[in-house]
Amino acid sequence: MIRSTRKVSRVIERILEAGPAGLFVLGTTGEGPSLSYHLRRTGRSGLPNCLRASDGAGEITDTSFVESINVADDAAEAGADAVVLAAPYYFAPSQEDLWQYVHRLVAEMPLPVFLYNMPSHTKVSFSLETVRRALDVPEIVGIKDSSGDMIYFDRLRDIVAERPDFTLLIGPEELLAEAVLLGGHGGVSGGANLCPRLYVDLYNAAAAGDLKTTSSLHRRVIELASTIYSVGPPGAAVVQGIKTALSILGICSDLPAEPFHPLGAEQRRQLEKALDALGLVEPAPVPHTV
């Protein structure tokens, strides 16, 4: 959660300067599920402010069917190119219930839909057969897989090859190089909020088959993930690590949405040392938890 329109703009401008294909708004790193409906729709971290200057997609996952539709309508009005739908959480549906839910919801969508496979947070994965059924729905245009299961991803690749316009994206950035080299179409990397050029360059190198450059940049991604994401407690470390690092670099505040809290002074010092070791921009002073 970033409580300043200008700070949101700084994050977005910095990302867009690196030349990505677009933005993924209100996802995990953006803490979308923790934000109120008002903030998602109209707030500083919401769809209009994030999508105004770029192509992009907004996540609409909710436990309520109707609220997912409402957020999708707002995404369309804000200028999104697509919406992203994970399995509804809390009640864990069977694959048949999940498919019927998706089919009914897609019929109400004002924009094309990406499926979002995030079983660690939703308790339910989109089975391979469910994805295969999705290929027959023209309004479903792709899937982002954040399972971290490369066997599943490889089988997804074979399935989606049946439909050339269907996009296959990877979530965990540590797997971005492997996913693209295997034939995936790209990724949505949380670390790109911090080092956008690194991830764009890694994708471009992997897509071009430049194994030497890909290997070098992949090692840098692993180094970043193993340091920046290891300071905070499990479950919050990625969000807290990225936001605190951005705060140290003077880009935005380090205040996460509830139930998370800012890292302590000692943890902040650990991240300052990590950023220095990674050779990132010289830290600029910013107010703590503003």
Disulfide bonds with the S-S distance in Angstrom:
none
